[in-house]
Amino acid sequence: MYREEQPNIDLILLDLIMPEMSGEETLAELLSFDPQAKVAICTGRTILGLPKKEQFRRAVSFIKKPFTAETLLTKVRKALDL
């Protein structure tokens, strides 16, 4: 879907726990296709709890779950302004 809609997508909100393909695998695939993709990771883990992998350092934002609508809007705005 991202390959087809890339020009219309400014930010990807990616949960790390997903069916079929993990968020980690999805992030690696997205960044291999588009290294400039802006990805905000939504996770219940702390940043320190994430695997120390290059693709996580390339995320533009981490949004800790659970989050409020206000927190989500603030984080998305900051990520889009990068």
N, C-alpha and C positions, 0 to 999 in steps of 0.2 A: 504494500500500500504506500509506504514512504517513497519508494522509487518513482511511483506514478504521480504522487502529489507533492513531491519535494518543493517545487517553487511556491506552493501555497502554505507551507508549514514553517512557522517561525520558531516554534519551541515544541519539544517532545516531553511530555510528562510520563516517566517510565517507572512503574512499580517493579521491584525486584522479585516479588513472588507472583508468578503467573503460571497458568497451565501450559503444557506442551513445551514451550521454550522459556528458559529462565530469563529474568531481567538482565543478568550478567551476559548471557549468550546474545540476547537481543541488542544490548548496548554495543558489544563487540562487533556484531554484524552491521549495525547502523553506522558506527564510526569507520568501519572498513569501506563501506560504500560512500560515506560522506564525512570526512574527517572534521569538517567545519560545522556539523550538526550541533545545534544547541539542545542539550538534554538536561532536564532537571530530574533527579532521582527522588522518588518517594519511597521511604522505607521506615520500618519500625525500629531498625537498628540505629545505633549511633554511627557517626562517620568513622570512629575508631574501630567499630565492629565490622566494617566492610573489608573484604580482601584487599590487600595492598597490590592492586593491579593498575596499570597505566590507564585503562579506560575509565576507571573511577575518578582519577585525577583530572580527566578531561571534561567531566560533568560541570555544567555552569552553575548548578545549584543542588542542594540537598534539602529536601522537605521532610522533616521528621513527622511520622504518623504517631498518634492522631494529630491532625491540625485543624485549625479553624478556617473559615472562609477568608477572614481577614489576613491570616498568615499566608494562605495560598496566593491570594491576590498580590500581596507585598512581594513574595518570592518570585512570582511570575513576572511582575513588572520589572524587578531588578534584573532578572535573567534576560528579559527582552531588551533592556537598555544596554547590555554589554556589547 
